[in-house]
């Protein structure tokens, strides 16, 4: 109790000091609440008596602490007004104090915990490897597109925009984490924003190790955790402000807590597991793919304890009600928000797809997978999973807890099932091979043969679950692997990087297969069933899983066994270092930036099946263009005016502090970055012909960003150069002013106000009209400033007509020079929309009304218009009168 209170007070004091403010905020938000929960989960007396390490309880507690801060931040966000530092600080301090008091008064007596102390060298090695790949140079890269979206939403939410979480089209967690950190720290930079996500990634890898020890054994757990630590998907996403690391940590810890409960622990582990899975669903819908494994674990306990199933059912119902309540805090208000329908339409159409019930993404997702990961890593993992699918038919698992098999009446002896069972995976793999080579069969008769891969994989998964030789832990692992595998590879049209959800279960199965195949000289299955069971403490239900038993003794004597083990581990570590070097090159090393300079710096050691890189789906790869220099120059007034860029709006919007951007030709400034990942096209533009080079930003001696200016001819003798030292100085000034209020852009004010409303969906705030060339055969320039009032699912065109009974000039088009369609508009954001309207040479001199409005592109139906007083005036806005001279 006292240490936690002292640490909380110390963190509060650290918030008052600029040098320690961020560190204090991190400790106060993401460490101390977890330690507060650990006070209720760890029993020091029982630990001391059994010489047990509390790593498992601390890991689960860290997940609970993170979930608690997330929920507290969400509830405070719902209160009217901005998210204030005093409110969040008081809430976190009060929680720590209450938990300290409860832990002090608690008299918990754990009967069953981890049977053996986790080796410190194991999780130390895991943290070292995972930490090096996630924390080294974490702040080097500038925010990428999706990160920029998250951070700008966080800024808007902090200053009081209550709808930002509902416009996000994902779970709210990835916005709530930077909201909490930013509120306490005052300002933020890339490293500070990413650190909580990298920390969650580390917790997720450690949690997988702990889960692997429960499901299999220490050796399998260590191998699985190391394989996940170097997985390119999780390394890349662990280095950016995105939800994937949160989903990994929450789902893995949730399954671990549920497994503890299924082995006879008290109901607090069931409650913790349900709460953690619910927090995972608050991060993203991907967490739902862990629910089948969770349901099996819960069902296993109910089946094993049929004598008292009523009492256990009440516990399950209570935990389920708590989890539903956690989810309801966000998803009920979200379901009532207008953007919910648009989000469901996006998920159901653009991502899941409507072309058919089945897809086959095995080959189409391979180029992206082999870019994130070494091809050898994927081949080895796939081969080991194939081996793992044969293990349930070769090795006899425990009979207890196999309630899934008991639901089906299989009248056959174990011996005959073993003989026939081996044919199941063999036949499935043969059929899958033929399906990937349709030229071997009559493709004219079976044109959609490859779509049968999904059903065959489902049949194989069911066979593995129903095998009487499958242990409960292997069934849970196959469910954790199989649910996302079947969903994203065969039921989703565009899975992209979401296939990463396959890998946590995959590495567990692969590690178990590698352990059985290489490291363990296992005796026959009949002798395995004679292993003595560990004693079960009195009062505990169920029995420990097979994975908790010590592995059988190696053959060939003790000395020969140690020598063989040393050689095997040396070989494994050599291969592991080779595989781990690939994600280090791709994500940690940044000189050169391999992704941005591909294929010039393609790693020569690693073969790839495709020389071309995929078009999209890249996250976490290092990139620094020097945008902080531009942001600092804009804040200082050196760069003023409208700019255009080949970098996407999500990036420039953060670093230019919302400066006015155009997507049309001939702006005042062009900001051109090198090796842009998601490049915005600059249509019909020869920048060098219309603008002069004003400055260059150089990173590590290389030109990464060029600044062009339209005015000031003739151009200066030499452009301004901003090199490494200047970059650091400008970056420090930029970061110091990165407060939520400075990030949220102020809408432009230098326009003629309008105030018309179209279809209760769009508002025309104002316009700028340039009529200097308003003559027959000339043109006028028009800039419109729109604001969306609600989410729009239809694409609307803008019409601009010079019309007095005769059409003397017309310019229709998609807003933003066709790059800002109304389907992308978000309520509260101002959209700059430019047009050049040609005037008919036959136009007589005089005054001509200018009419503006919107219509649906597919039907031509116009939106009705209300004037600033709310009076309906038809379907066109009488914007201005143009005098043609």
HUZI-V359406 format. One line per field, one symbol per residue. ss: DSSP state (2 for helix, 1 for strand, 0 for the rest). phi: phi as a letter, one per 20 degrees, with the letter a starting at -180 (. if undefined). psi: psi as a letter, one per 20 degrees, with the letter a starting at -180 (. if undefined). A space follows every 10 residues. Layout:
ss=???
phi=???
psi=???
//
This chain:
ss=0222222222 2222200222 2222222222 2222222222 2002222222 0000222222 2222222222 2222222200 0000222222 2222222222 2222200000 0000000002 2222222222 2222200000 0000222222 2222222200 0000000000 0022222222 2222200002 2222222222 2222222222 2222200222 2222222220 0222222000 0002222222 2222222222 2200002222 2222222222 2220222222 2222222222 2222022222 2222222222 2222222222 2222200022 2222222222 2000000000 0000022222 2200222222 2222222222 2000000000 0022220000 0002222222 2222222222 2222220222 0000000022 2222222222 2222220000 0222222222 2222222222 0000022222 2222222222 2222222220 0000222200 0000000000 0000022200 0000002222 2222222222 2222222222 2222222200 0000000000 0000000000 0000000000 0000002222 2222200000 0011100022 2222200000 1000000011 1110000000 0000002222 0111111110 0111111110 0000000001 1102222222 2222220002 2220000000 0111111100 0111111111 0000000011 1111111100 0000011111 1110001111 1110000000 0222000001 1111111100 0000011111 1111110000 0100110000 0111001111 11110
phi=.fgfffffff fffffedgfd ffgfffffed dfgffffffe eedgfffffd ldeegfffff ffffffffff ffffffffff nffefgffff ffffffffff ffffefcfcf eccffcffff ffffffffff ffeddflfef ffgegfffff ffffffffeo efeffeefmc feffefffgf fffeencbcf fffeggffff ffffffffff ffffecbfff fffffffffd ffgfffffdc ebegfffgff fffffffffg ffeoffffff ffffffffff fffafgfffe fgffffffff ffffdffcff ffffffffff ffffffffgd fffffeefff ffffffffdf dfncfrfccc dfefefgfff efcfgfffff fffffffffe gfdddeefef nefffffded ebffffffff ffffffffff fffffecfff deffecfdff fffggfffff fffffeffef fgffffffff effffffeec ddfcflefff fffgffffff fffffffded effgfffffe ffeffegfne dmcffffeff fffffnnfff ffffffffff ffffffffff fffffedefc ceefffdfeg dffffdfcfc feeffbodbn ffacdnffff fffffenfdc oeccbeefgf efffeelmgf dcddfmefcd ddeelffdfe fdflcdgfed cdfeacdddl ndfdbdddce enfffffbff dddgffffff ffffffdedg fffffeffde bffcneddll cccefabccd dfdfbgneac dcddddbfdb fdedededdc cebcoceeab bdrfgmlmdc fffefcgnee decdbddfdg geffgpecfd dcacbffedn feefddfgen efcocbeffa ddeee
psi=gggggghggh hghhhiphhj ggghggghgi gghghghhhh hpohghghhj lqqkgghhgh hhghgghghg hghghhhhqq aroqgggggg ggggghgghg gghhiqlqnp gpbphqppph hfhggghggh ghihhpkhjg qrpaghghgg hhggghhgij oiihhiihja rigihhghgg ghghhgrqag ghhhghghgh hghggghhgh hhhhherggh ggggghhhhj phghgghijr nrihhggggg gghghgghhg hhjjrrihhg gggggghghh hhgqihhhii hggghggghg ghghlhhlhg ghhggghghh hgghhghhhg hghghiqhig hhghhgghfh ghqjhrhqro jghhigghhi hhqqhhgggg ggghhgghii giihpprqhp jlhghiipoo nqrgghhggh hhhghghghg hhghhimiii anhhhmhkhh iigghghggg gghhhipiip rhhhggghgh ghghghghhi iphnhciiih ihhghghggg hgghghhghp mqrrhhhhij ppqqppqqiq qaqqrhiiqq qqqqrjrggh ghgghggghg gghghggghh hghgghhgpj nrnggikqjh kpphioqqip hqqrhrkppi pqpoikhhgg ghhghijgoq aprqqiqqhh ghhghjkjqp qqjrrlrhqp ooqqlpgnpp pnplpnghhi qqohrppppk ipoipppqqh rkqqqrhqqp poagghgggh hghghhjmqh hhhoqpqqim rpqfjqpokj hqpogarppo khknrpibrq pppqoqpphr ppiqppqpqo popkhpoiqp oqrpqlljjm qhiiqppipp ppoqqooqpp hjpqqappqo pqaqqphhij pqpqpqrijj ppjbjqpngr ppop.
//
